[in-house]
Amino acid sequence: MSTMTLEVKDGIHLLNLDNGDTGNTFTLEVIQEYLAALDEVERYEGNTALMITCDHAKTFSTGINLEWLLAQPEAGVNEFVKTLERLFYRLAMLNAPTVASINGNCYAGAAIMTSAMDFRFMRADRGRFCYPEVDIKIPFTPMMNDIIHLLPNKHVLKSMALLGQAYTGEQCLQANIVDGIHAADTLQAETFEFAKMLATKDRATYTTIKQRMRGSIAAHKQAVLG
């Protein structure tokens, strides 16, 4: 993998985003690396959890690399969108607990991706969470729309989706977008401890409960997986 690394530590799959200086943006190659990481998690025998994190000082991910996308032919754009939807679907329905350690700005496609995860923790003092699609003229696909509706606060979701409003860590906690906030120097450690707790849950039982809770996402299986 050239833009991320995956390791297993204390039974937890740690996916570290390594391309922060360029925003950890999404291209087809990057999305394929995410999918390869999910393959490894799915094949792992026994209880585990997936934690996605990043060491960059201010950026988790800014979503789609628009400059790259605009340079693609129509067929390439269609392939990218379908592959991106496959990532969101597989992450939402993964057969293991998932948790994001959001160390900084989390925008657009990255915000949708972390919305597909089971739990989110964010840096308290820096970074924003935002769906700017309304301002960059990229509407949500039906499946992406169902993903963002996994967030429980529908009033805040309306502000994010229709106004493109960005929220700080403190605001995200108040709005139930994230499950906790921590200082920069403790965020990863605190999130890792939470991931270890998740990994004590029986994996099959956890997965069944999660997937049944996400029936609207399951309805997209044929469209995104074929």
JOHUHU-V753528 format. One record per backbone hydrogen bond with DSSP energy under -1.0 kcal/mol. CO is the residue of the C=O (numbers start at 1). NH is the residue of the N-H. E is the energy in kcal/mol with one decimal. If there is no record, write none. Layout:
CO&NH&E + CO&NH&E
//
This chain:
3&18&-2.1 + 5&16&-2.8 + 7&14&-3.3 + 9&12&-2.4 + 12&9&-2.8 + 13&51&-3.0 + 14&7&-2.0 + 15&53&-2.6 + 16&5&-2.3 + 19&22&-1.4 + 19&24&-2.5 + 20&23&-2.1 + 23&62&-2.3 + 26&65&-2.5 + 27&31&-2.5 + 28&32&-2.2 + 29&33&-1.5 + 30&34&-2.1 + 31&35&-2.4 + 32&36&-2.0 + 33&37&-2.0 + 34&38&-2.2 + 35&39&-1.9 + 36&40&-1.6 + 37&41&-1.9 + 38&42&-2.7 + 39&43&-1.8 + 49&13&-2.8 + 50&99&-2.4 + 51&15&-2.9 + 52&101&-2.9 + 53&17&-2.7 + 58&105&-2.6 + 61&107&-2.1 + 63&26&-2.4 + 64&66&-1.4 + 65&69&-2.6 + 66&70&-2.8 + 69&72&-1.7 + 73&77&-2.3 + 74&78&-2.5 + 75&79&-2.2 + 76&80&-2.3 + 77&81&-2.6 + 78&82&-2.2 + 79&83&-2.3 + 80&84&-2.8 + 81&85&-2.4 + 82&86&-1.8 + 83&87&-1.9 + 84&88&-2.3 + 85&89&-2.7 + 86&90&-2.7 + 87&91&-2.5 + 88&92&-2.3 + 89&93&-2.0 + 97&50&-2.8 + 98&119&-1.2 + 99&52&-1.9 + 100&121&-2.6 + 102&123&-2.2 + 105&60&-1.9 + 105&61&-1.9 + 106&130&-2.0 + 107&110&-2.0 + 108&112&-2.1 + 109&113&-2.5 + 110&114&-2.5 + 111&115&-1.5 + 112&116&-1.2 + 119&100&-2.2 + 120&179&-3.6 + 121&102&-3.5 + 122&182&-1.9 + 128&106&-3.2 + 129&167&-2.2 + 130&108&-1.6 + 132&135&-1.7 + 132&136&-1.6 + 133&138&-2.1 + 141&145&-2.6 + 142&146&-1.7 + 143&147&-2.0 + 144&148&-2.5 + 145&149&-1.3 + 147&150&-2.1 + 148&151&-1.6 + 152&154&-1.1 + 153&157&-2.2 + 154&158&-2.0 + 155&159&-1.5 + 156&160&-2.4 + 157&161&-3.0 + 158&162&-2.6 + 159&163&-1.3 + 159&165&-1.6 + 167&129&-2.5 + 168&172&-2.8 + 169&173&-2.2 + 170&174&-2.1 + 171&175&-1.9 + 172&177&-2.6 + 172&178&-1.1 + 173&176&-1.2 + 180&122&-2.1 + 182&124&-2.8 + 183&186&-1.6 + 183&187&-1.6 + 186&190&-2.8 + 187&191&-2.6 + 188&192&-2.6 + 189&193&-2.0 + 190&194&-1.8 + 191&195&-2.5 + 192&196&-2.4 + 193&197&-1.7 + 194&198&-2.4 + 195&199&-2.0 + 197&200&-1.5 + 198&201&-1.8 + 202&206&-2.8 + 203&207&-2.6 + 204&208&-2.2 + 205&209&-2.4 + 206&210&-2.7 + 207&211&-2.8 + 208&212&-2.0 + 209&213&-1.9 + 210&214&-1.0 + 214&218&-2.0 + 215&219&-1.2 + 217&220&-2.1 + 218&221&-1.8 + 220&224&-2.1 + 221&225&-2.7 + 222&226&-1.4
//
